[in-house]
Amino acid sequence: MVQGTLEVLLVGAKGLENTDFLSNMDPYVVITCRTQEQKSSVASGKGCEPEWNETFVFALSEDVPELSIKILDSDGISGDDFVGEARIRLDPLFVEGSIRPMAYNVVKDEEYRGEIKVGLKFTPPTQDFAEQEETIPGGWKESSY
């Protein structure tokens, strides 16, 4: 079972399909890690090549096979438009510990719709002094002194 902290560095995107016909789109990202979901700021007027440079932290308490990154276009009047999605397998991250920012394909309707640049870091839980002490029956802890 994987436990620890997952840090996601959302750098930017390029080559995205513009969903606004009269102006530049205002993209933002929704990152989903199992049941946890976090939203980036809106890159107002940045169109097809937005930059965010934001970090998101997720607490992992069970196995997580992949990370889902959805790109949407913020529309004030109508509903937000779905631009595309990238799915990132996390198995290599758990082995390596970190993956430098790299581009992942953004897909919509099984077609390539651009790239999103993301960096990842996994930190397993650290044991503090209290956890290192040996517990004896009755809930008492025996000191190692």
DSSP file (Angstrom, degrees, kcal/mol; ACC not computed):
  #  RESIDUE AA STRUCTURE BP1 BP2  ACC     N-H-->O    O-->H-N    N-H-->O    O-->H-N    TCO  KAPPA ALPHA  PHI   PSI    X-CA   Y-CA   Z-CA
    1    1 A M              0   0    0      0, 0.0     2,-0.5     0, 0.0    61,-0.1   0.000 360.0 360.0 360.0 132.4    0.0    0.0    0.0
    2    2 A V        +     0   0    0    122,-0.0     2,-0.3     2,-0.0    92,-0.0  -0.737 360.0 170.6 -88.7 127.7    1.3    3.4   -1.0
    3    3 A Q        +     0   0    0     -2,-0.5     2,-0.3    58,-0.1    58,-0.2  -0.987  28.2  66.9-134.9 147.1    1.2    6.1    1.7
    4    4 A G  E    S-A   60   0A   0     56,-2.3    56,-3.4    -2,-0.3     2,-0.4  -0.988  78.2 -43.2 147.9-155.0    2.7    9.6    1.7
    5    5 A T  E     -AB  59 123A   0    118,-2.9   118,-2.6    -2,-0.3     2,-0.5  -0.950  36.8-158.1-120.0 133.0    2.5   12.9    0.0
    6    6 A L  E     -AB  58 122A   0     52,-3.0    52,-2.9    -2,-0.4     2,-0.5  -0.949   8.0-164.6-109.9 122.0    2.1   13.6   -3.7
    7    7 A E  E     -AB  57 121A   0    114,-3.1   114,-2.0    -2,-0.5     2,-0.5  -0.922   2.1-164.3-106.6 130.9    3.2   17.0   -4.9
    8    8 A V  E     -AB  56 120A   0     48,-3.0    48,-2.5    -2,-0.5     2,-0.8  -0.963   4.9-159.5-117.5 118.5    2.1   18.1   -8.4
    9    9 A L  E     -AB  55 119A   0    110,-3.0   110,-2.4    -2,-0.5     2,-0.8  -0.872   7.1-159.4 -97.8 109.8    3.8   21.0  -10.1
   10   10 A L  E     +AB  54 118A   0     44,-3.1    44,-1.9    -2,-0.8    43,-0.7  -0.808  19.2 169.0 -90.4 107.5    1.5   22.4  -12.8
   11   11 A V  E     -     0   0A   0    106,-2.2    41,-2.6    -2,-0.8    42,-1.2   0.963  45.7 -76.7 -86.3 -63.1    3.8   24.3  -15.1
   12   12 A G  E     -AB  51 117A   0    105,-1.0   105,-3.6    39,-0.3     2,-0.3  -0.969  34.1-112.7-179.4-172.9    1.7   25.1  -18.2
   13   13 A A  E     - B   0 116A   0     37,-2.4     2,-0.3    -2,-0.3   103,-0.2  -0.948  19.1-167.9-141.9 160.8    0.3   23.9  -21.5
   14   14 A K  E     + B   0 115A   0    101,-2.2   101,-2.7    -2,-0.3    35,-0.2  -0.994  63.7  26.8-150.2 155.1    0.8   24.4  -25.2
   15   15 A G  S    S+     0   0    0     -2,-0.3    34,-0.1    99,-0.2    -1,-0.1   0.688  75.0 161.8  70.8  19.4   -1.0   23.6  -28.4
   16   16 A L        -     0   0    0     32,-1.7     2,-0.5    99,-0.1    -1,-0.2  -0.365  46.4-106.5 -71.4 152.2   -4.4   23.5  -26.8
   17   17 A E        -     0   0    0     96,-0.7     2,-0.5    66,-0.2    -1,-0.1  -0.673  33.7-124.1 -78.1 125.9   -7.5   23.7  -29.0
   18   18 A N        -     0   0    0     -2,-0.5    -1,-0.1     1,-0.2     6,-0.0  -0.597  24.7-173.4 -74.4 119.8   -9.1   27.1  -28.5
   19   19 A T        +     0   0    0     -2,-0.5     2,-0.5    62,-0.1    -1,-0.2   0.529  65.4  79.8 -92.3  -7.2  -12.8   26.6  -27.5
   20   20 A D        -     0   0    0      3,-0.2     5,-0.2     1,-0.1    -2,-0.0  -0.893  59.7-168.3-101.4 126.3  -13.6   30.3  -27.7
   21   21 A F  S    S+     0   0    0     -2,-0.5    -1,-0.1     1,-0.1     3,-0.1   0.812  83.8  37.3 -84.3 -30.3  -14.3   31.5  -31.2
   22   22 A L  S    S+     0   0    0      2,-0.1     2,-0.3     1,-0.1    -1,-0.1   0.611 125.0   9.3 -99.5 -13.3  -14.3   35.3  -30.6
   23   23 A S  S    S-     0   0    0     24,-0.0    -3,-0.2     0, 0.0     2,-0.2  -0.904  91.3 -68.6-151.8 177.3  -11.5   35.6  -28.0
   24   24 A N        -     0   0    0     -2,-0.3    21,-0.2     1,-0.1    22,-0.1  -0.505  56.0-114.0 -72.1 144.2   -8.7   33.8  -26.2
   25   25 A M        -     0   0    0     -2,-0.2    22,-2.2    -5,-0.2    21,-0.1  -0.334  12.5-133.2 -76.2 163.8   -9.9   31.1  -23.8
   26   26 A D        -     0   0    0     48,-0.3    48,-2.8    19,-0.2    18,-0.2  -0.770  33.3-165.3-117.0  80.4   -9.4   31.3  -20.0
   27   27 A P  E     +C   73   0A   0      0, 0.0    16,-3.1     0, 0.0     2,-0.3  -0.323  15.4 170.5 -76.8 150.6   -8.1   27.8  -19.1
   28   28 A Y  E     -C   72   0A   0     44,-2.4    44,-2.8    14,-0.2     2,-0.4  -0.932  23.4-127.1-144.7 168.1   -7.9   26.2  -15.7
   29   29 A V  E     -C   71   0A   0     12,-0.3    11,-2.8    -2,-0.3     2,-0.5  -0.930   6.4-157.6-125.2 141.9   -7.1   22.7  -14.5
   30   30 A V  E     -CD  70  39A   0     40,-2.6    40,-2.7    -2,-0.4     2,-0.5  -0.981  15.8-161.1-116.0 118.4   -8.9   20.3  -12.2
   31   31 A I  E     -CD  69  38A   0      7,-3.1     7,-2.4    -2,-0.5     2,-0.5  -0.878   5.5-166.6-103.4 126.3   -6.5   17.7  -10.8
   32   32 A T  E     +CD  68  37A   0     36,-3.0    36,-2.5    -2,-0.5     2,-0.5  -0.957  13.7 178.8-119.3 126.8   -8.0   14.5   -9.4
   33   33 A C  E >  S- D   0  36A   0      3,-2.7     3,-2.3    -2,-0.5     2,-0.5  -0.909  70.2 -60.8-124.8  99.2   -6.2   12.0   -7.3
   34   34 A R  T 3  S-     0   0    0     -2,-0.5    30,-0.0    32,-0.4    34,-0.0  -0.493 122.4 -15.0  56.5-111.7   -8.6    9.2   -6.3
   35   35 A T  T 3  S+     0   0    0     -2,-0.5     2,-0.3    -3,-0.1    -1,-0.3   0.504 118.7  95.6 -98.6  -4.6  -11.3   11.1   -4.4
   36   36 A Q  E <   -D   33   0A   0     -3,-2.3    -3,-2.7    23,-0.1     2,-0.4  -0.691  52.7-174.9 -89.1 138.7   -9.3   14.3   -3.8
   37   37 A E  E     -D   32   0A   0     -2,-0.3     2,-0.3    -5,-0.2    -5,-0.2  -0.998   6.7-179.7-136.7 135.0   -9.8   17.1   -6.3
   38   38 A Q  E     -D   31   0A   0     -7,-2.4    -7,-3.1    -2,-0.4     2,-0.4  -0.980  14.0-146.1-135.6 149.4   -8.0   20.5   -6.6
   39   39 A K  E     -D   30   0A   0     -2,-0.3    -9,-0.2    -9,-0.2     3,-0.1  -0.925   9.7-139.3-120.3 136.6   -8.5   23.4   -9.0
   40   40 A S        -     0   0    0    -11,-2.8     2,-0.1    -2,-0.4    12,-0.0  -0.245  36.1 -87.5 -79.5 174.1   -5.9   25.7  -10.4
   41   41 A S        -     0   0    0      1,-0.1     2,-0.5   -13,-0.1   -12,-0.3  -0.387  50.1 -98.1 -73.4 163.3   -6.3   29.4  -10.9
   42   42 A V        -     0   0    0    -14,-0.1     2,-1.6    -2,-0.1   -14,-0.2  -0.753  23.5-141.6 -86.4 126.9   -7.8   30.6  -14.1
   43   43 A A    >   -     0   0    0    -16,-3.1     3,-2.0    -2,-0.5     4,-0.3  -0.632  29.2-147.0 -86.9  79.7   -5.2   31.8  -16.7
   44   44 A S  T 3   -     0   0    0     -2,-1.6   -18,-0.2     1,-0.3   -19,-0.1  -0.242  69.8 -10.0 -58.7 124.8   -7.4   34.6  -17.9
   45   45 A G  T 3  S+     0   0    0    -21,-0.2    -1,-0.3     1,-0.1   -19,-0.2   0.580  94.9 123.0  68.1  11.7   -6.9   35.4  -21.6
   46   46 A K    X   -     0   0    0     -3,-2.0     3,-1.4     1,-0.2   -20,-0.2   0.589  47.3-174.8 -83.3 -10.0   -3.9   33.1  -21.9
   47   47 A G  T 3   -     0   0    0    -22,-2.2    -1,-0.2    -4,-0.3    -4,-0.1  -0.246  57.7  -7.4  61.3-131.1   -5.5   31.1  -24.7
   48   48 A C  T 3  S+     0   0    0      1,-0.2   -32,-1.7   -32,-0.1    -1,-0.2   0.484 134.4  48.4 -85.6  -4.8   -3.8   28.0  -26.0
   49   49 A E  S <  S+     0   0    0     -3,-1.4    -1,-0.2   -35,-0.2   -35,-0.2  -0.427  74.8 169.1-133.6  61.0   -0.5   28.4  -24.1
   50   50 A P        -     0   0    0      0, 0.0   -37,-2.4     0, 0.0     2,-0.4  -0.337  19.0-154.9 -73.9 154.2   -1.4   29.1  -20.5
   51   51 A E  E     +A   12   0A   0    -39,-0.2   -39,-0.3     1,-0.1   -40,-0.1  -0.995  22.6 160.9-127.0 137.3    1.2   29.1  -17.6
   52   52 A W  E     -     0   0A   0    -41,-2.6   -41,-0.2    -2,-0.4   -40,-0.2   0.715  18.1-166.9-118.3 -47.4    0.2   28.4  -14.0
   53   53 A N  E     +     0   0A   0    -42,-1.2     2,-0.3   -43,-0.7   -42,-0.2   0.941  39.4 146.6  49.6  53.7    3.4   27.4  -12.1
   54   54 A E  E     -A   10   0A   0    -44,-1.9   -44,-3.1   -13,-0.1     2,-0.4  -0.892  41.0-142.3-119.2 148.5    1.3   26.2   -9.2
   55   55 A T  E     -A    9   0A   0     -2,-0.3     2,-0.4   -46,-0.2   -46,-0.2  -0.926  12.8-168.2-114.2 136.9    1.9   23.4   -6.7
   56   56 A F  E     -A    8   0A   0    -48,-2.5   -48,-3.0    -2,-0.4     2,-0.5  -0.956   7.4-151.9-123.3 141.3   -0.8   21.1   -5.4
   57   57 A V  E     -A    7   0A   0     -2,-0.4     2,-0.4   -50,-0.2   -50,-0.2  -0.955  10.4-173.8-120.1 130.9   -0.4   18.6   -2.5
   58   58 A F  E     -A    6   0A   0    -52,-2.9   -52,-3.0    -2,-0.5     2,-0.6  -0.963  20.6-135.0-122.0 138.9   -2.3   15.4   -2.1
   59   59 A A  E     -A    5   0A   0     -2,-0.4     2,-0.5   -54,-0.2   -54,-0.2  -0.831  20.8-154.0 -92.0 124.2   -2.2   13.0    0.9
   60   60 A L  E     +A    4   0A   0    -56,-3.4   -56,-2.3    -2,-0.6     3,-0.1  -0.875  29.6 157.8-103.1 125.3   -2.0    9.4   -0.2
   61   61 A S        +     0   0    0     -2,-0.5     2,-0.3   -58,-0.2    -1,-0.1   0.364  69.2  23.4-122.9  -0.3   -3.4    6.7    2.1
   62   62 A E  S    S-     0   0    0    -58,-0.1    -1,-0.2   -61,-0.1   -58,-0.0  -0.949 102.3 -59.6-154.1 171.6   -4.0    3.9   -0.4
   63   63 A D        -     0   0    0     -2,-0.3    -2,-0.1    -3,-0.1   -60,-0.0  -0.305  44.6-169.4 -60.9 135.4   -2.8    2.8   -3.8
   64   64 A V        -     0   0    0      1,-0.1    26,-0.2   -30,-0.0     3,-0.1  -0.958   7.5-170.6-128.1 110.5   -3.4    5.4   -6.5
   65   65 A P        -     0   0    0      0, 0.0    25,-2.4     0, 0.0    26,-0.5   0.849  65.4  -0.8 -73.5 -33.2   -2.8    4.1  -10.1
   66   66 A E  E     - E   0  89A   0     23,-0.3   -32,-0.4    24,-0.1     2,-0.4  -0.972  57.7-124.9-154.3 165.6   -3.0    7.4  -11.9
   67   67 A L  E     - E   0  88A   0     21,-2.4    21,-2.7    -2,-0.3     2,-0.5  -0.941  23.1-148.1-113.6 134.9   -3.5   11.1  -11.8
   68   68 A S  E     -CE  32  87A   0    -36,-2.5   -36,-3.0    -2,-0.4     2,-0.5  -0.911  11.7-172.9-107.7 129.1   -6.2   12.8  -13.9
   69   69 A I  E     -CE  31  86A   0     17,-2.9    17,-2.6    -2,-0.5     2,-0.4  -0.947   5.1-171.2-124.0 110.0   -5.7   16.3  -15.1
   70   70 A K  E     -CE  30  85A   0    -40,-2.7   -40,-2.6    -2,-0.5     2,-0.5  -0.851   9.7-152.0-103.2 134.4   -8.6   18.0  -16.9
   71   71 A I  E     +CE  29  84A   0     13,-3.1    12,-2.8    -2,-0.4    13,-1.4  -0.910  19.7 178.1-105.5 129.0   -8.3   21.3  -18.7
   72   72 A L  E     -CE  28  82A   0    -44,-2.8   -44,-2.4    -2,-0.5     2,-0.6  -0.897  27.8-127.8-127.6 157.7  -11.4   23.4  -18.9
   73   73 A D  E     -CE  27  81A   0      8,-2.8     8,-1.8    -2,-0.3     2,-0.4  -0.933  27.2-130.3-107.0 118.9  -12.2   26.9  -20.3
   74   74 A S        -     0   0    0    -48,-2.8     2,-0.5    -2,-0.6   -48,-0.3  -0.550  26.7-175.8 -72.2 120.6  -13.8   29.2  -17.8
   75   75 A D        -     0   0    0     -2,-0.4     5,-0.1     3,-0.2   -50,-0.0  -0.980  16.1-156.4-119.9 121.0  -16.9   30.8  -19.4
   76   76 A G  S    S+     0   0    0     -2,-0.5    -1,-0.1     1,-0.1     4,-0.1   0.870  89.3  29.1 -64.3 -40.0  -18.7   33.4  -17.3
   77   77 A I  S    S+     0   0    0      2,-0.1    -1,-0.1     0, 0.0     2,-0.1   0.938 123.1  33.7 -90.9 -54.6  -22.2   33.1  -18.9
   78   78 A S  S    S-     0   0    0      1,-0.2    -3,-0.2    -4,-0.0     3,-0.1  -0.342 103.3 -69.9 -93.8 179.4  -22.5   29.5  -20.2
   79   79 A G        -     0   0    0      1,-0.1    -1,-0.2    -2,-0.1    -2,-0.1  -0.301  61.7 -89.4 -66.9 154.0  -21.0   26.4  -18.7
   80   80 A D        -     0   0    0      1,-0.1     2,-0.4    -3,-0.1    -6,-0.2  -0.367  43.5-122.5 -65.6 143.1  -17.3   25.8  -18.8
   81   81 A D  E     -E   73   0A   0     -8,-1.8    -8,-2.8    -3,-0.1     2,-0.5  -0.709  14.8-124.9 -91.8 137.0  -16.0   24.0  -21.9
   82   82 A F  E     +E   72   0A   0     -2,-0.4   -10,-0.2   -10,-0.2     3,-0.1  -0.708  28.4 178.0 -78.4 121.2  -14.0   20.8  -21.6
   83   83 A V  E     -     0   0A   0    -12,-2.8     2,-0.3    -2,-0.5   -66,-0.2   0.854  52.8 -68.2 -92.0 -43.2  -10.7   21.3  -23.5
   84   84 A G  E     -E   71   0A   0    -13,-1.4   -13,-3.1   -68,-0.1    -1,-0.4  -0.957  41.3-114.3 167.3 178.3   -9.1   17.9  -22.8
   85   85 A E  E     -EF  70 107A   0     22,-2.2    22,-2.9    -2,-0.3     2,-0.4  -0.991   8.5-158.2-143.2 146.1   -7.6   15.5  -20.3
   86   86 A A  E     -E   69   0A   0    -17,-2.6   -17,-2.9    -2,-0.3     2,-0.5  -0.981   8.9-159.0-121.2 138.4   -4.2   13.9  -19.5
   87   87 A R  E     -E   68   0A   0     -2,-0.4     2,-0.5    18,-0.3   -19,-0.2  -0.976   8.0-162.3-117.9 128.0   -3.9   10.8  -17.4
   88   88 A I  E     -E   67   0A   0    -21,-2.7   -21,-2.4    -2,-0.5     2,-0.2  -0.941  15.0-134.8-117.1 120.1   -0.5   10.1  -15.7
   89   89 A R  E     -E   66   0A   0     -2,-0.5   -23,-0.3   -23,-0.2     4,-0.2  -0.508  13.2-161.5 -68.0 136.0    0.5    6.7  -14.4
   90   90 A L     >  +     0   0    0    -25,-2.4     4,-1.8    -2,-0.2     3,-0.4   0.547  66.5  92.9-100.8  -8.9    2.0    7.0  -11.0
   91   91 A D  H  > S+     0   0    0    -26,-0.5     4,-1.1     1,-0.2     3,-0.2   0.905  87.3  49.8 -52.7 -47.4    3.9    3.7  -10.7
   92   92 A P  H  > S+     0   0    0      0, 0.0     4,-2.7     0, 0.0     5,-0.3   0.862 107.9  55.7 -61.9 -32.8    7.2    5.1  -12.0
   93   93 A L  H  > S+     0   0    0     -3,-0.4     4,-3.3     1,-0.2    29,-0.2   0.905 102.5  54.1 -64.7 -41.8    6.9    8.0   -9.5
   94   94 A F  H  < S+     0   0    0     -4,-1.8    -1,-0.2     1,-0.2    -3,-0.1   0.778 114.9  42.1 -66.2 -25.5    6.6    5.6   -6.6
   95   95 A V  H  < S+     0   0    0     -4,-1.1    -2,-0.2    -3,-0.2    -1,-0.2   0.898 123.5  35.3 -82.6 -46.7    9.9    3.9   -7.7
   96   96 A E  H  < S-     0   0    0     -4,-2.7    -2,-0.2    -5,-0.2    -3,-0.2   0.825  91.5-139.6 -80.1 -34.0   11.8    7.1   -8.7
   97   97 A G  S  < S+     0   0    0     -4,-3.3    25,-3.4    -5,-0.3     2,-0.3  -0.095  77.5  27.5  95.3 -35.1   10.5    9.5   -6.0
   98   98 A S  E     - G   0 121A   0     23,-0.2     2,-0.4    -6,-0.2    23,-0.2  -0.990  59.1-155.7-155.7 153.2   10.3   12.4   -8.4
   99   99 A I  E     - G   0 120A   0     21,-2.9    21,-2.4    -2,-0.3     3,-0.1  -0.983  28.3-125.3-130.9 119.1    9.8   13.1  -12.1
  100  100 A R  E     -     0   0A   0     -2,-0.4    18,-0.2    19,-0.2    21,-0.0  -0.187  50.3 -72.5 -58.4 154.2   11.1   16.4  -13.5
  101  101 A P  E     +     0   0A   0      0, 0.0     2,-0.3     0, 0.0    18,-0.3  -0.255  68.8 163.1 -52.9 127.9    8.5   18.5  -15.3
  102  102 A M  E     - G   0 118A   0     16,-2.1    16,-2.4    -3,-0.1     2,-0.3  -0.953  39.2 -95.2-144.8 163.0    7.7   16.9  -18.6
  103  103 A A  E     - G   0 117A   0     -2,-0.3     2,-0.4    14,-0.2    14,-0.2  -0.622  32.7-169.1 -86.6 136.3    4.9   17.2  -21.3
  104  104 A Y  E     - G   0 116A   0     12,-2.5    12,-2.4    -2,-0.3     2,-0.1  -0.951  30.9-102.3-121.1 143.9    2.0   14.8  -21.3
  105  105 A N  E     - G   0 115A   0     -2,-0.4     2,-0.5    10,-0.2   -18,-0.3  -0.403  25.8-144.2 -67.1 136.1   -0.5   14.5  -24.1
  106  106 A V  E     -     0   0A   0      8,-3.0     7,-3.6    -2,-0.1     8,-0.4  -0.897  23.5-168.2 -98.8 128.9   -3.9   16.1  -23.7
  107  107 A V  E     +FG  85 112A   0    -22,-2.9   -22,-2.2    -2,-0.5     2,-0.3  -0.934  18.0 176.0-125.3 141.5   -6.7   14.1  -25.3
  108  108 A K  E >  S- G   0 111A   0      3,-2.4     3,-1.6    -2,-0.4   -24,-0.0  -0.977  79.9  -4.1-141.7 130.2  -10.3   14.8  -26.1
  109  109 A D  T 3  S-     0   0    0     -2,-0.3     3,-0.1     1,-0.3    -1,-0.1   0.881 129.4 -60.8  53.0  40.7  -12.5   12.3  -27.9
  110  110 A E  T 3  S+     0   0    0      1,-0.2     2,-0.4     0, 0.0    -1,-0.3   0.679 114.8 115.7  62.0  21.3   -9.5   10.0  -28.3
  111  111 A E  E <  S- G   0 108A   0     -3,-1.6    -3,-2.4     2,-0.0    -1,-0.2  -0.941  75.0-103.7-122.1 145.1   -7.7   12.7  -30.3
  112  112 A Y  E     + G   0 107A   0     -2,-0.4    -5,-0.2    -5,-0.2     3,-0.1  -0.443  38.4 171.9 -64.3 129.7   -4.5   14.7  -29.4
  113  113 A R  E     -     0   0A   0     -7,-3.6   -96,-0.7     1,-0.4     2,-0.3   0.137  54.4 -70.7-129.2  18.7   -5.4   18.2  -28.3
  114  114 A G  E     -     0   0A   0     -8,-0.4    -8,-3.0   -98,-0.2    -1,-0.4  -0.821  57.0 -72.5 126.1-165.7   -2.0   19.6  -27.1
  115  115 A E  E     -BG  14 105A   0   -101,-2.7  -101,-2.2    -2,-0.3     2,-0.4  -0.954  23.0-155.8-134.8 151.8    0.3   19.1  -24.2
  116  116 A I  E     -BG  13 104A   0    -12,-2.4   -12,-2.5    -2,-0.3     2,-0.6  -0.996  16.9-139.7-127.1 134.8    0.4   19.9  -20.5
  117  117 A K  E     +BG  12 103A   0   -105,-3.6  -106,-2.2    -2,-0.4  -105,-1.0  -0.837  30.8 166.1-101.2 123.1    3.7   20.2  -18.5
  118  118 A V  E     -BG  10 102A   0    -16,-2.4   -16,-2.1    -2,-0.6     2,-0.3  -0.991  22.8-157.5-139.1 139.7    3.7   18.6  -15.1
  119  119 A G  E     -B    9   0A   0   -110,-2.4  -110,-3.0    -2,-0.4     2,-0.3  -0.901  15.6-159.0-113.2 149.1    6.3   17.7  -12.5
  120  120 A L  E     -BG   8  99A   0    -21,-2.4   -21,-2.9    -2,-0.3     2,-0.3  -0.959  12.1-177.9-131.9 145.8    5.7   15.1   -9.7
  121  121 A K  E     -BG   7  98A   0   -114,-2.0  -114,-3.1    -2,-0.3     2,-0.5  -0.986   7.9-162.0-143.2 133.0    7.3   14.4   -6.3
  122  122 A F  E     -B    6   0A   0    -25,-3.4  -116,-0.2    -2,-0.3    -2,-0.0  -0.961   5.2-173.5-116.7 130.5    6.4   11.6   -3.9
  123  123 A T  E     -B    5   0A   0   -118,-2.6  -118,-2.9    -2,-0.5     3,-0.1  -0.971  16.7-142.4-123.5 115.8    7.4   11.7   -0.3
  124  124 A P        -     0   0    0      0, 0.0  -120,-0.2     0, 0.0  -122,-0.0  -0.325  40.2 -84.1 -69.3 160.3    6.8    8.6    1.9
  125  125 A P        -     0   0    0      0, 0.0     2,-0.3     0, 0.0  -122,-0.1  -0.330  42.5-134.5 -65.5 146.7    5.7    9.3    5.5
  126  126 A T        -     0   0    0     -3,-0.1     2,-0.5    -2,-0.0  -122,-0.0  -0.781  14.2-123.9-100.0 147.6    8.5    9.9    8.0
  127  127 A Q        -     0   0    0     -2,-0.3     2,-0.1     4,-0.0     0, 0.0  -0.783  24.6-151.9 -90.2 127.3    8.5    8.2   11.4
  128  128 A D    >>  -     0   0    0     -2,-0.5     4,-1.2     1,-0.1     3,-0.6  -0.416  34.8 -92.9 -89.6 175.2    8.7   10.6   14.3
  129  129 A F  H >> S+     0   0    0      1,-0.3     4,-0.9     2,-0.2     3,-0.5   0.864 123.6  55.4 -56.8 -41.2   10.3    9.8   17.6
  130  130 A A  H 34 S+     0   0    0      1,-0.2     3,-0.5     2,-0.2    -1,-0.3   0.863 106.7  50.6 -63.4 -35.9    7.0    8.7   19.2
  131  131 A E  H <4 S+     0   0    0     -3,-0.6    -1,-0.2     1,-0.2    -2,-0.2   0.746 104.7  58.3 -74.4 -21.8    6.4    6.2   16.4
  132  132 A Q  H << S+     0   0    0     -4,-1.2    -1,-0.2    -3,-0.5    -2,-0.2   0.706  86.2  94.9 -81.1 -19.2    9.9    4.7   16.8
  133  133 A E  S  < S-     0   0    0     -4,-0.9     2,-0.5    -3,-0.5    10,-0.1  -0.410  84.5-111.3 -71.7 150.0    9.3    3.8   20.5
  134  134 A E  E     -H  142   0B   0      8,-0.9     8,-2.7    -2,-0.1     2,-0.4  -0.700  25.3-137.4 -87.5 127.1    8.1    0.3   21.2
  135  135 A T  E     -H  141   0B   0     -2,-0.5     6,-0.2     6,-0.2     5,-0.1  -0.675  18.7-162.1 -84.7 133.8    4.6   -0.1   22.4
  136  136 A I    >   -     0   0    0      4,-3.1     3,-1.1    -2,-0.4     4,-0.3  -0.736  38.6 -68.8-110.2 163.5    4.0   -2.6   25.3
  137  137 A P  T 3  S+     0   0    0      0, 0.0     3,-0.5     0, 0.0    -1,-0.1  -0.120 118.3  38.2 -51.9 144.1    0.7   -4.2   26.3
  138  138 A G  T 3  S-     0   0    0      1,-0.2     3,-0.1    -3,-0.1    -3,-0.0   0.437 125.7 -81.0  92.8   1.3   -1.8   -1.8   28.0
  139  139 A G  S <  S+     0   0    0     -3,-1.1    -1,-0.2     1,-0.3     2,-0.1   0.382  90.5 135.7  87.4  -5.3   -0.9    1.1   25.6
  140  140 A W        -     0   0    0     -3,-0.5    -4,-3.1    -4,-0.3     2,-0.5  -0.447  48.4-136.6 -75.1 151.2    2.2    2.1   27.5
  141  141 A K  E     -H  135   0B   0     -6,-0.2     2,-0.5    -2,-0.1    -6,-0.2  -0.924   8.4-138.9-111.2 134.6    5.3    2.9   25.5
  142  142 A E  E     -H  134   0B   0     -8,-2.7    -8,-0.9    -2,-0.5     2,-0.1  -0.797  21.7-128.5 -92.9 126.6    8.7    1.7   26.6
  143  143 A S        -     0   0    0     -2,-0.5    -1,-0.0   -10,-0.1   -10,-0.0  -0.370   3.6-138.4 -71.2 150.7   11.4    4.3   26.2
  144  144 A S              0   0    0      1,-0.2    -1,-0.1    -2,-0.1    -2,-0.0   0.277 360.0 360.0 -92.8  10.8   14.6    3.3   24.4
  145  145 A Y              0   0    0      0, 0.0    -1,-0.2     0, 0.0    -2,-0.0   0.461 360.0 360.0 -76.7 360.0   16.8    5.1   26.9
